[in-house]
Amino acid sequence: MQDAGASQVSLLEASAHAPSLDAGQLAEIFPAPASGRPRRILSANIFFAPRSFGGATVVAEQMTRLIGTTSRWQQFIFTALPSTEQTPYTLHRYEAHGAAVFGMGLSENIATREIFENLSTVPVFDAVLRSVAPDIVHLHSIQGFGAQLADCCAKAGIPFVVTLHDAWWICGRQFMINNHGRYCGQTTIRLDVCAKCVDDAPLNDYRQKLMAVTLKKANLLLAPSRFAKDLYIANGFDAAKIRVNRNGIMAPGANYQKQPGKILRFGFVGGNTAVKGIDLIIRAFATLDRTDYELKVVDNLLHMGFRSFNRHSIKIPGTVSIIPGYTQANMDEFFSGIDVLLFPTQWKETFGLAVREALVRDVWVISTHAGGTVEDIVDGVNGTIIPLSADERYLRQALSDVLQNQARFAQHRNTFKDSITLFSDQALELQAIYEDVLSVGATAGSQPSVIDSLR
């Protein structure tokens, strides 16, 4: 990761007893603010290129790339690097997607409390804020950094927005999946229900109060779907301060076209976890008395020399192929080779990138009625929506309907694909949002620490 000339600055002493870092050290890794400079945005996400992992990271990277190339905004990124490559709580500067990236060393074995309240991150992020001097900060997924990044912005009087990529701000387990691996089914979170799920109920009570107070300091909350907005409204957040900024997806290449197959081809990209529906898929196919189809199962670990799927563990009558995961660069190849995407997730997700990637590429989608995943599906027109249930009969019926009309789905063209939000659409909307926030001004101002107010 590091090059021979990379600068590394220890921030371990930057605490209440040493609030300032040496100016010469900072100058080595931070560009100095200049008069008349373009506006600056600092985005924070726990992963960033070349450690690209998860949907929030894909969105953060694409917004950085597009805004950086289509506007005068200067892009800066705050992210994490594994402690095997970077000493914890020191910084390494590099370039990615046209942005200056500041990677902070972070151990993968931090305590549960530090995932949401990591006080060691505070002096590091404060130093970044002082030196980069951003006009606005955009917080994406910051688990591991701690919610105090928001508090740092508020105390510095820097406007900031937060994208609600998932339920991290309101759920101690982040995805509302309980300790049995099942969707908890809550809409308005109840601490007495959570107490039976989390490992440390008193700590979770403290967490929930801290997170709520901290998040309410944001100038604006961004929701990737209407479902995500409604979820946070149901948990006490002001609807007037939440704006839907739909996640975009990569547009198909100019020469994209579906490749014909001899039999109908299904695709599954959810990984080897029951909550994503692989067990449901196996049970549904196993009870169908036909073999005239292929199921292509994406295994994202194959690129790293591991396997999450065993071919012999997927016992269904039809053909099964285990294939490596795709990237933003080669997803056209994957989707052009399937006719139907299976997305029988067993929890309500805030968006669902793969669903939109399929829809815009003329791939029929069979999805459970799972929150934000279905907001671009027109049932019976470009996809099939089935109940959010572990009962395989609903998926089996959907599979049977598709297999009895194979020509229709092999030749399907989505007449609603122009309504799918692309990354370019999202980037333009996001720039306008930044401008709106700045036109209102920093309303948070310098405020006492949220942590102090809770103790």
Secondary structure, DSSP 8 states (H G I E B T S, - for coil): ---TT--EEE-TT-STT-----HHHHHHHS----TT---EEEEE-S--TTS--SHHHHHHHHHHHHHHHHSS-EEEEEEEEETTTS-BTEEEEEEETTEEEEEEEE-TT--HHHHH--TTHHHHHHHHHHHH--SEEEE---TTT-THHHHHHHHHT--EEEE--SSTTT-TTSSSB-TTSSB---SS--HHHHTTTSS-HHHHHHHHHHHHHHHTTSSEEEESSHHHHHHHHTTT--GGGEEE----B----TT------SSEEEEE-S-S-GGGTHHHHHHHHHT-----EEEEEEETTGGGT--S--GGGS--SSEEEEEE---TTTHHHHHTT-SEEEE--SS-BS--HHHHHHHTTT-EEEEE--BGGGTT--BTTTEEEE-S-S-HHHHHHHHHHHHTTHHHHHT---TTGGGS-BHHHHHHHHHHHHHHHHHH---S-S---HHHHH-
